[in-house]
Amino acid sequence: MVKCTACRRPAVAYLRYAGHYFCKKHFLSLYWRRVKRHIYRTGMIQKGDTVGIAASGGKDSTALLYVLSKMFKGWPGVKLVAISADEGAKGYRSESVKVVGKHCKRLGIRHEIVSFKKEFGMPIDKVVRVLRRKGETKGVCSFCGVLRRYILNKAARRLGCTKLATAHNLDDEAQSILMNFMRGQTDRMARLGPVTGVSRQDGFVQRIKPLRKIPEKENALFVLLNNIEIEKGSCPYRGEAFRGDVRKLLNIMESKHAGTKFTIVETFDKLLPALKEKQKGEKPNKCGMCGELTSGHTCKVCQILEMIKSGKVVSKRKRGSKAAGR
Ligand code: SF4
């Protein structure tokens, strides 16, 4: 039987990048130490903050909910509120939102649910139908991600949050860095990092990523070892092609050269101040349609909604009447 490097008890995990085996106790203590260190070193949560936790019910966001609850609940200076975005993918999100609700009840955290249907008048299922009718070839996630960020930000602002914590893990962050690098998007790179956003601007709730230094597999192990219920189903539209390719590439590199993902993120962090400095003078505009901040004239949300609206013109009823008039 393989034993824990620290105490010789039976091991539950082998962290290749560290070259050590860990028992349950030592794995969990390492996990906590690393999350706490990241939060304190970056100063991402301060006294007086109201932190919105983007909670989807999956392993990463559920780990985040428990971690922040254990660290900050009861602290007089920090308030927590969980926010779930229900995109409206049939048979998927409604279940995971229920799981979040159960955890919040147990932890005594307020739980807010916002939905695409209420905010945009249609669930993601309908958005997908319109996109497919229009022959749109981009992955659904590129559209859904923009809409989701928008409603989470809006809800966080309404709830008086000063920070919005997302469950991005080490794998997500390494993928985003590499994707932006491959696409040459330096402006987007400046928006990565532990505290997202070039500067704090009106209407934009700063995003923080407390689990950014934790590999995806370790979040899964954290919830498993703590016996925490998670929603295991996955979104039917998941699968952004480019991210999927980068994920595979990084996993191959990690299996051949353990620690690659850490190296990418840590090297990027050394470059981040320079990237942020370069973007500092660039002031965002207000979207001409909705007034939200944007780098162009019309924000991406309005662009997507306009595109969907124009797609609706070819509705079944209209197609039917056109056909009848031929
Ligand atoms: Fe939206 Fe993609 Fe996430 Fe599904 S996987 S909820 S489509 S971002």
Boltz pocket constraint, residues with backbone or C-beta under 6 A from the ligand:
constraints:
  - pocket:
      binder: B
      contacts: [[A, 87], [A, 89], [A, 124], [A, 140], [A, 141], [A, 142], [A, 144], [A, 145], [A, 235], [A, 236], [A, 237], [A, 238], [A, 239]]
      max_distance: 6.0
